[in-house]
């Protein structure tokens, strides 16, 4: 007496329909919600068939969303959700969580590339009998969240051990849980409901990004924070949890609470190398090409990686390289202009005809409505043909100057101007400097050689291009050489950061360069040197009258 159950796709469709109904506060689950969930699955067979028949799926989705919005309820709620993999999800998880496995099944997540070692380690920890809660520790932008999304994708592909096949990865939004908690005990009640639902289902892995927010979250006088509420459930093994945080935040918040720390197993996520970042970007390239309608070749990816590594010093790979590529592609997309005028005319005509057809139906003039429907069908075909022709046109190639411009916008470093005439400028640098600084050939030659050495890639990119001490009597051109260097090499005289060292004659003034240490007055104000370099990272720094500074300043520099 075997029972034929619903397929995974059917269960996913029902669950997505349930979520759509809940999102628009509908107190029922109708066929329109099911149609909406089917059409949203871009890889579904039904959607492919509709597209083959010439039906504009995107237009139907848009009209359904407009209809849902027009009929949005105020307090509608659906009590139960279709069962998936033997579990149900109630209100708390739905309201405060995002199902990453469902998003992975719907093809809404970018692929995880190059983090197989960390992912395997995480699966091993999740398979342990006790202390089976991994926490990913790494700098912002190195790919901690992407690893968890990779786990969700592998669960959907059934590329995990058997005991993890029915698991669902739910990302818990702590900010949403805290928002709107006006009364004492309201936050604790929400969190307890989440814990109760996770226990009941038994197949949920909670993912908390920024894990350190647990410590102190929701705490007030006479109440407990989230960490203390979760500790008993973690200790008894009733919760499966994945956390992600930075090393500094982990030390500051988690390590202090040893009872909480010992519940987790750490996984260090290191910043990928330039070569690994290139591999990651090659894997993501098609997604950005499709989104921006541009062509990105491998040479441009390599340029984006190496330029972001060189010029964007305050962020981490692969995030900064992805941002540079995205910024450059977005710039090209904007330059392409707006939708062609013919498409705009078709869309305007469709909107007008739809309004007229609705009026005809409202007045029960079905003959006129049928006429409008026929005209709508004709214009829709023309619009689809125009759209297809537009897509068929050759995509614009992303080039080196687009990447350089993106770097310039993000960092205030005029990379695009520097790169354009750099080779010519470097070859004749002595000549350019010599026009404005007369009679200092030896100094000019040494400065020019240092800059060429740095530009050729021989010198370390982590160190200054050059460090020079200009000595000589007043008026021979020491400050002038620094100004000319800023103008000729770095784009303008505004690239000169001048610090009068006579202000640092006393020992206690040395802290003003880098900023006061923690616990001292002025700690939050920053340093005179560090703040200027952070705002203008590609500059000439001139320590004027350095002989008047205190000896401790020399040790600092």
DRENPA-946612 format. One record per residue (C-alpha): residue in three letters; x negated, y negated, z negated. Coordinates in pm, whole numbers, padded with zeros to 5 digits, always signed. Layout:
BEGIN
ALAXYZ/...
This chain:
BEGIN
UNK+00000+00000+00000/UNK-00260-00254+00115/UNK-00158-00618+00096/UNK-00261-00837+00389/UNK-00377-01171+00250/UNK-00444-01505+00410/UNK-00776-01566+00582/UNK-01033-01809+00445/UNK-00941-02059+00721/UNK-00572-02038+00634/UNK-00646-02087+00264/UNK-00869-02384+00346/UNK-00592-02533+00564/UNK-00336-02501+00285/UNK-00574-02649+00030/UNK-00657-02946+00257/UNK-00284-02998+00319/UNK-00226-02997-00056/UNK-00502-03255-00103/UNK-00354-03479+00169/UNK-00011-03467+00005/UNK-00164-03546-00332/UNK-00378-03830-00191/UNK-00068-04008-00059/UNK+00135-03929-00375/UNK+00388-03714-00191/UNK+00596-03485-00413/UNK+00626-03217-00145/UNK+00404-03021+00094/UNK+00540-03042+00449/UNK+00451-02923+00796/UNK+00304-03265+00872/UNK+00046-03211+00597/UNK-00045-02870+00741/UNK-00077-03017+01093/UNK-00296-03294+00951/UNK-00526-03045+00776/UNK-00556-02830+01092/UNK-00650-03127+01310/UNK-00911-03248+01060/UNK-01106-02923+01100/UNK-01317-03013+01402/UNK-01447-02656+01437/UNK-01101-02492+01416/UNK-00979-02290+01714/UNK-00640-02466+01712/UNK-00805-02807+01739/UNK-01023-02687+02027/UNK-00716-02555+02215/UNK-00534-02885+02174/UNK-00833-03075+02310/UNK-00855-02835+02607/UNK-00488-02913+02682/UNK-00576-03283+02704/UNK-00412-03383+02377/UNK-00570-03677+02195/UNK-00629-03521+01854/UNK-00780-03837+01702/UNK-00470-04036+01799/UNK-00242-03780+01630/UNK-00454-03791+01312/UNK-00436-04171+01311/UNK-00057-04170+01356/UNK-00014-03911+01081/UNK-00223-04122+00843/UNK-00013-04429+00927/UNK+00303-04227+00861/UNK+00166-04097+00530/UNK+00068-04448+00424/UNK+00411-04585+00513/UNK+00576-04316+00299/UNK+00326-04328+00014/UNK+00488-04242-00319/UNK+00424-04421-00647/UNK+00403-04131-00891/UNK+00437-03825-00671/UNK+00252-03513-00783/UNK+00224-03154-00675/UNK+00210-02919-00968/UNK+00030-02632-00809/UNK-00226-02584-00536/UNK-00259-02288-00299/UNK-00488-02025-00443/UNK-00837-02006-00300/UNK-01075-01722-00368/UNK-00870-01605-00660/UNK-00849-01937-00843/UNK-00630-02242-00873/UNK-00729-02599-00928/UNK-00527-02826-01150/UNK-00495-03199-01187/UNK-00812-03291-01377/UNK-01057-03132-01135/UNK-00861-03272-00842/UNK-00857-03624-00985/UNK-01218-03640-01102/UNK-01399-03394-00876/UNK-01497-03346-00511/UNK-01503-02990-00375/UNK-01837-02969-00191/UNK-01766-02615-00066/UNK-01444-02738+00097/UNK-01631-03027+00258/UNK-01897-02786+00379/UNK-01628-02558+00528/UNK-01476-02858+00706/UNK-01817-02951+00853/UNK-01835-03282+00666/UNK-02182-03232+00512/UNK-02517-03292+00679/UNK-02742-02985+00690/UNK-03010-02931+00428/UNK-03355-02900+00586/UNK-03688-02810+00431/UNK-03579-02746+00072/UNK-03545-02368+00081/UNK-03792-02314-00204/UNK-03599-02540-00444/UNK-03266-02391-00333/UNK-03386-02035-00392/UNK-03507-02138-00738/UNK-03166-02290-00811/UNK-02985-01972-00701/UNK-03217-01769-00926/UNK-03135-01988-01227/UNK-02762-01969-01152/UNK-02796-01588-01152/UNK-02944-01575-01503/UNK-02745-01436-01795/UNK-02823-01726-02027/UNK-02947-02082-01976/UNK-02822-02062-01620/UNK-02779-02437-01568/UNK-03039-02589-01330/UNK-03124-02959-01336/UNK-03295-03115-01033/UNK-03552-03377-01132/UNK-03707-03609-00877/UNK-03742-03967-00761/UNK-03443-04141-00600/UNK-03402-04047-00235/UNK-03608-03725-00226/UNK-03304-03504-00159/UNK-03166-03376-00491/UNK-02801-03407-00391/UNK-02879-03259-00048/UNK-03003-02940-00218/UNK-02669-02898-00397/UNK-02486-02962-00069/UNK-02711-02696+00084/UNK-02593-02450-00182/UNK-02230-02528-00091/UNK-02307-02467+00277/UNK-02475-02135+00202/UNK-02174-02025-00006/UNK-01948-02104+00291/UNK-02182-01910+00524/UNK-02186-01626+00267/UNK-02566-01649+00260/UNK-02587-01609-00119/UNK-02593-01312-00361/UNK-02262-01133-00407/UNK-02186-01279-00750/UNK-02196-01633-00602/UNK-01978-01566-00296/UNK-01654-01679-00460/UNK-01804-01985-00630/UNK-01690-02340-00566/UNK-01925-02635-00619/UNK-01730-02928-00763/UNK-01905-03265-00795/UNK-01774-03436-01110/UNK-01736-03815-01093/UNK-01819-03942-01442/UNK-01735-04302-01348/UNK-01383-04198-01244/UNK-01339-04009-01571/UNK-01432-04312-01779/UNK-01239-04565-01567/UNK-00906-04664-01714/UNK-00959-04501-02055/UNK-00807-04776-02267/UNK-00728-04579-02581/UNK-00946-04385-02819/UNK-00964-04016-02736/UNK-00843-04057-02377/UNK-01183-03983-02223/UNK-01238-03681-02449/UNK-00895-03551-02347/UNK-00982-03579-01976/UNK-01312-03400-02022/UNK-01155-03123-02231/UNK-00897-03069-01956/UNK-01176-03035-01699/UNK-01357-02783-01921/UNK-01033-02588-01976/UNK-00966-02569-01601/UNK-01321-02458-01527/UNK-01291-02183-01791/UNK-00954-02073-01653/UNK-01072-02046-01294/UNK-01407-01889-01375/UNK-01556-01954-01031/UNK-01646-02325-01055/UNK-01999-02465-01062/UNK-01987-02824-01186/UNK-02235-03065-01029/UNK-02309-03390-01213/UNK-02519-03642-01024/UNK-02708-03881-01253/UNK-02698-03626-01536/UNK-02835-03878-01787/UNK-02499-04057-01777/UNK-02362-03772-01990/UNK-02553-03909-02288/UNK-02343-04188-02429/UNK-02065-04157-02169/UNK-01730-04239-02328/UNK-01882-04285-02672/UNK-01732-04539-02909/UNK-01698-04575-03283/UNK-01569-04250-03427/UNK-01575-04058-03096/UNK-01809-03815-02918/UNK-01994-03869-02593/UNK-01970-03634-02296/UNK-02296-03453-02377/UNK-02178-03347-02724/UNK-01842-03232-02587/UNK-02011-03015-02323/UNK-02276-02863-02552/UNK-02056-02588-02706/UNK-01927-02473-02367/UNK-02281-02472-02225/UNK-02412-02283-02528/UNK-02148-02010-02493/UNK-02206-01979-02118/UNK-01850-02084-02038/UNK-01970-02354-01801/UNK-02192-02331-01496/UNK-02346-02672-01438/UNK-02599-02829-01202/UNK-02747-03167-01288/UNK-02958-03418-01096/UNK-03155-03708-01239/UNK-03489-03888-01214/UNK-03791-03795-01423/UNK-03784-04125-01616/UNK-03415-04093-01701/UNK-03460-03728-01798/UNK-03738-03816-02042/UNK-03549-04116-02177/UNK-03209-03952-02231/UNK-03214-03572-02198/UNK-03548-03477-02359/UNK-03462-03673-02673/UNK-03163-03445-02727/UNK-03337-03108-02762/UNK-03007-02925-02813/UNK-02892-03048-02473/UNK-03230-03007-02303/UNK-03266-02638-02385/UNK-02937-02562-02207/UNK-03094-02662-01875/UNK-03373-02522-01659/UNK-03568-02790-01473/UNK-03650-02784-01102/UNK-03898-03051-00992/UNK-03808-03192-00650/UNK-04120-03354-00505/UNK-04126-03617-00235/UNK-04175-03448+00106/UNK-04484-03523+00312/UNK-04468-03721+00634/UNK-04479-03398+00838/UNK-04192-03248+00636/UNK-03992-03570+00672/UNK-04036-03555+01050/UNK-03891-03202+01045/UNK-03596-03323+00834/UNK-03523-03613+01069/UNK-03542-03389+01375/UNK-03276-03171+01213/UNK-03052-03472+01143/UNK-03119-03645+01475/UNK-02809-03515+01656/UNK-02576-03653+01385/UNK-02716-04006+01424/UNK-02718-03981+01803/UNK-02351-03886+01801/UNK-02253-04155+01550/UNK-02440-04444+01714/UNK-02420-04329+02077/UNK-02796-04356+02129/UNK-03076-04123+02234/UNK-03354-04063+01981/UNK-03669-03882+02094/UNK-03931-03719+01874/UNK-04186-04000+01922/UNK-03941-04252+01775/UNK-03880-04024+01477/UNK-04254-04003+01413/UNK-04283-04382+01439/UNK-03997-04429+01192/UNK-04160-04192+00943/UNK-04512-04334+00965/UNK-04398-04698+00962/UNK-04165-04645+00666/UNK-04444-04462+00483/UNK-04682-04750+00548/UNK-04462-05054+00493/UNK-04176-04944+00260/UNK-04369-04882-00059/UNK-04094-04909-00322/UNK-03881-04617-00201/UNK-03928-04248-00131/UNK-03919-04005+00159/UNK-03704-03888+00331/UNK-03448-04150+00225/UNK-03645-04452+00344/UNK-03728-04293+00682/UNK-03362-04198+00735/UNK-03258-04554+00647/UNK-03506-04700+00896/UNK-03379-04473+01174/UNK-03015-04546+01085/UNK-03081-04921+01074/UNK-03256-04917+01411/UNK-02980-04710+01574/UNK-02711-04935+01424/UNK-02884-05240+01572/UNK-02882-05082+01918/UNK-02517-04985+01874/UNK-02424-05343+01786/UNK-02617-05474+02088/UNK-02414-05246+02315/UNK-02116-05469+02249/UNK-01755-05402+02171/UNK-01505-05165+02332/UNK-01469-05227+02709/UNK-01186-05465+02804/UNK-00998-05194+02997/UNK-00982-04973+02688/UNK-00857-05267+02482/UNK-00583-05331+02739/UNK-00475-04966+02731/UNK-00462-04963+02350/UNK-00264-05287+02343/UNK-00018-05146+02598/UNK+00020-04823+02398/UNK+00096-05016+02082/UNK+00357-05227+02263/UNK+00521-04923+02428/UNK+00531-04729+02100/UNK+00711-05019+01933/UNK+00962-05037+02221/UNK+01017-04660+02210/UNK+01082-04672+01835/UNK+01336-04952+01890/UNK+01509-04752+02163/UNK+01530-04444+01939/UNK+01666-04658+01655/UNK+01943-04785+01887/UNK+02002-04428+02016/UNK+01907-04535+02369/UNK+01734-04207+02445/UNK+01714-04262+02821/UNK+01508-04577+02772/UNK+01304-04402+02502/UNK+01224-04119+02747/UNK+01108-04376+03002/UNK+00879-04536+02745/UNK+00747-04193+02646/UNK+00659-04115+03009/UNK+00473-04445+03044/UNK+00292-04378+02715/UNK+00182-04039+02848/UNK+00048-04198+03168/UNK-00147-04469+02985/UNK-00279-04215+02732/UNK-00426-04010+03019/UNK-00589-04322+03163/UNK-00729-04411+02821/UNK-00871-04061+02773/UNK-01026-04072+03121/UNK-01183-04411+03047/UNK-01309-04290+02709/UNK-01457-03975+02866/UNK-01626-04185+03134/UNK-01765-04414+02866/UNK-01903-04117+02673/UNK-02042-03968+02993/UNK-02257-04270+03059/UNK-02618-04232+02968/UNK-02686-04319+02604/UNK-02924-04606+02535/UNK-03271-04492+02435/UNK-03391-04601+02091/UNK-03736-04754+02133/UNK-04034-04851+01923/UNK-03939-05219+01896/UNK-03600-05127+01746/UNK-03772-04931+01469/UNK-04022-05214+01411/UNK-03738-05465+01388/UNK-03555-05245+01135/UNK-03870-05234+00919/UNK-03903-05613+00949/UNK-03543-05668+00835/UNK-03572-05426+00541/UNK-03909-05542+00407/UNK-03959-05903+00527/UNK-04277-05781+00697/UNK-04290-05913+01056/UNK-04384-05571+01193/UNK-04211-05631+01527/UNK-04418-05947+01586/UNK-04737-05791+01453/UNK-04713-05480+01670/UNK-04626-05673+01987/UNK-04962-05847+02027/UNK-05170-05673+01763/UNK-05423-05503+01991/UNK-05502-05825+02176/UNK-05519-06023+01851/UNK-05752-05774+01682/UNK-05993-05767+01975/UNK-06038-06144+01961/UNK-05979-06202+01590/UNK-06316-06373+01533/UNK-06237-06615+01813/UNK-05891-06698+01672/UNK-06025-06755+01320/UNK-06327-06948+01446/UNK-06104-07212+01609/UNK-05993-07336+01268/UNK-06286-07244+01041/UNK-06604-07397+01179/UNK-06955-07278+01094/UNK-06862-06969+00887/UNK-06938-06695+01142/UNK-07068-06439+00889/UNK-06760-06465+00665/UNK-06523-06451+00963/UNK-06699-06144+01107/UNK-06679-05949+00779/UNK-06310-06033+00733/UNK-06227-05937+01093/UNK-06411-05603+01064/UNK-06221-05515+00745/UNK-05886-05590+00909/UNK-05971-05386+01221/UNK-06086-05095+01005/UNK-05757-05098+00816/UNK-05549-05128+01134/UNK-05731-04837+01298/UNK-05615-04607+01017/UNK-05963-04538+00879/UNK-05898-04718+00550/UNK-05646-04587+00296/UNK-05292-04720+00346/UNK-05248-04718-00034/UNK-05518-04979-00089/UNK-05538-05347+00013/UNK-05648-05422+00368/UNK-05949-05600+00225/UNK-06075-05763-00095/UNK-06312-06059-00053/UNK-06482-06311-00280/UNK-06538-06640-00095/UNK-06819-06831-00268/UNK-06951-07174-00186/UNK-06937-07543-00276/UNK-06620-07748-00252/UNK-06497-07830+00099/UNK-06674-07562+00306/UNK-06350-07382+00410/UNK-06279-07109+00154/UNK-05909-07191+00111/UNK-05882-07285+00478/UNK-05998-06937+00584/UNK-05726-06779+00368/UNK-05460-07004+00524/UNK-05578-06930+00878/UNK-05587-06558+00799/UNK-05224-06571+00683/UNK-05116-06756+00997/UNK-05311-06557+01256/UNK-05282-06204+01112/UNK-04968-06211+00899/UNK-04747-06432+01114/UNK-04723-06762+00925/UNK-04883-06971+00651/UNK-04584-06878+00432/UNK-04748-06534+00402/UNK-05008-06691+00170/UNK-04953-06630-00202/UNK-05165-06885-00386/UNK-05224-06844-00760/UNK-05414-07115-00948/UNK-05640-06917-01184/UNK-05717-07223-01398/UNK-05380-07148-01563/UNK-05520-06818-01691/UNK-05812-06954-01892/UNK-05679-06814-02221/UNK-05670-06443-02304/UNK-05300-06436-02386/UNK-05215-06573-02041/UNK-05339-06261-01862/UNK-05007-06084-01920/UNK-04836-06345-01702/UNK-04989-06188-01392/UNK-04826-05846-01432/UNK-04555-05935-01683/UNK-04523-05886-02058/UNK-04526-05525-02189/UNK-04211-05365-02328/UNK-04103-05509-02662/UNK-04259-05851-02602/UNK-04090-06179-02517/UNK-04057-06220-02140/UNK-04054-05846-02061/UNK-03757-05885-01825/UNK-03902-06188-01648/UNK-04163-06001-01445/UNK-04514-06113-01357/UNK-04626-06406-01150/UNK-04831-06182-00920/UNK-04610-05871-00911/UNK-04287-06059-00839/UNK-04436-06251-00547/UNK-04592-05940-00395/UNK-04265-05749-00434/UNK-04074-06021-00249/UNK-04346-06073+00015/UNK-04539-05744+00037/UNK-04731-05823+00355/UNK-04927-06130+00252/UNK-05265-06284+00176/UNK-05317-06332-00199/UNK-05547-06623-00283/UNK-05681-06642-00640/UNK-05795-07004-00630/UNK-06068-07123-00872/UNK-06108-06773-01009/UNK-06421-06872-01206/UNK-06197-07064-01449/UNK-05999-06752-01546/UNK-06059-06559-01870/UNK-06294-06253-01839/UNK-06000-06022-01917/UNK-05842-06130-01587/UNK-06142-05986-01398/UNK-06094-05653-01577/UNK-05725-05662-01483/UNK-05798-05726-01116/
